[in-house]
Amino acid sequence: MIKKSKRVGNSFELLPIDERVQQYREMADATFLKAQKTDDQIVRAQYLDLATRWHALAQQLEAGDPEPETLPDLPVRWQENQKKSP
């Protein structure tokens, strides 16, 4: 059984890597359990997608990527469209 972390309300990025991995796995477990409890196929698929993404973040941290949460740069076209918007 995994011991739950005691920190609540802090940004995950502020945690040491091993604690971030633990938090991400806890989030994956929680969303997987929610997926098992719902009868709605669409909601189940969304929970499973979230669980997969939390698990992937944990794996990326363990593999040595110190910032898997960082979003890639936005495509230039999207940035240009935002400048044109009123």
Backbone torsions as a table, in degrees:
resi	resn	phi	psi	omega
1	MET	NA	136.2	-179.6
2	ILE	-83.7	130.8	176.4
3	LYS	-74.8	130.1	179.0
4	LYS	-72.7	142.9	177.6
5	SER	-73.3	155.5	-177.1
6	LYS	-93.4	-14.4	-178.4
7	ARG	-78.9	133.2	178.7
8	VAL	-136.3	139.9	175.0
9	GLY	86.9	0.2	177.8
10	ASN	-95.6	153.9	175.6
11	SER	-68.3	136.5	-179.3
12	PHE	-58.5	-34.2	-177.0
13	GLU	-62.5	-22.6	-178.7
14	LEU	-81.6	-12.0	-179.0
15	LEU	-82.1	151.5	170.9
16	PRO	-59.9	154.7	-173.7
17	ILE	-55.7	-44.4	-178.0
18	ASP	-63.1	-35.0	177.2
19	GLU	-73.3	-34.9	176.5
20	ARG	-63.5	-43.1	178.1
21	VAL	-58.4	-45.5	179.5
22	GLN	-61.0	-44.7	179.1
23	GLN	-61.5	-44.0	-179.6
24	TYR	-63.5	-39.9	178.3
25	ARG	-66.9	-38.1	177.1
26	GLU	-63.6	-40.7	177.8
27	MET	-65.3	-40.7	177.9
28	ALA	-61.6	-45.8	179.5
29	ASP	-61.3	-44.6	-178.0
30	ALA	-63.1	-43.6	-179.2
31	THR	-71.5	-32.5	176.5
32	PHE	-64.6	-42.0	178.0
33	LEU	-63.5	-39.2	177.5
34	LYS	-63.8	-38.1	178.4
35	ALA	-61.8	-38.7	-179.5
36	GLN	-69.0	-26.1	-174.1
37	LYS	-89.8	-11.9	-177.2
38	THR	-96.3	146.8	175.6
39	ASP	-93.9	-13.5	-178.5
40	ASP	-78.7	117.0	-176.1
41	GLN	-63.4	-36.2	-179.7
42	ILE	-68.8	-45.2	178.7
43	VAL	-63.6	-41.5	177.9
44	ARG	-58.5	-45.8	-179.8
45	ALA	-61.9	-39.0	179.3
46	GLN	-67.3	-42.5	176.9
47	TYR	-63.1	-41.5	179.3
48	LEU	-64.8	-37.1	176.5
49	ASP	-62.8	-44.8	177.9
50	LEU	-61.7	-44.3	179.6
51	ALA	-60.2	-41.4	178.9
52	THR	-63.2	-40.8	-179.8
53	ARG	-68.7	-40.4	176.4
54	TRP	-62.3	-42.7	179.6
55	HIS	-63.1	-41.4	179.4
56	ALA	-63.3	-39.3	176.9
57	LEU	-60.5	-43.9	178.6
58	ALA	-61.2	-43.9	179.8
59	GLN	-64.1	-40.1	179.7
60	GLN	-64.4	-40.2	176.9
61	LEU	-63.5	-44.7	-179.9
62	GLU	-64.1	-29.2	-179.8
63	ALA	-80.8	-5.0	175.9
64	GLY	109.0	-0.2	176.5
65	ASP	-80.3	108.2	-174.6
66	PRO	-71.7	-17.3	-176.8
67	GLU	-137.7	62.4	-179.2
68	PRO	-68.5	-14.9	-178.9
69	GLU	-80.0	-13.9	-177.4
70	THR	-65.9	128.4	179.5
71	LEU	-77.1	142.9	175.8
72	PRO	-66.9	161.5	176.8
73	ASP	-59.2	143.2	178.7
74	LEU	-71.8	147.1	176.9
75	PRO	-59.0	146.3	-178.2
76	VAL	-58.3	-40.9	-178.2
77	ARG	-58.7	-43.2	179.6
78	TRP	-63.5	-43.1	179.8
79	GLN	-61.9	-41.5	179.8
80	GLU	-65.7	-39.9	178.7
81	ASN	-64.4	-34.3	179.1
82	GLN	-67.8	-34.6	178.6
83	LYS	-67.4	-32.4	-177.8
84	LYS	-79.5	-22.3	-178.2
85	SER	-67.3	141.7	-179.8
86	PRO	-70.5	NA	NA
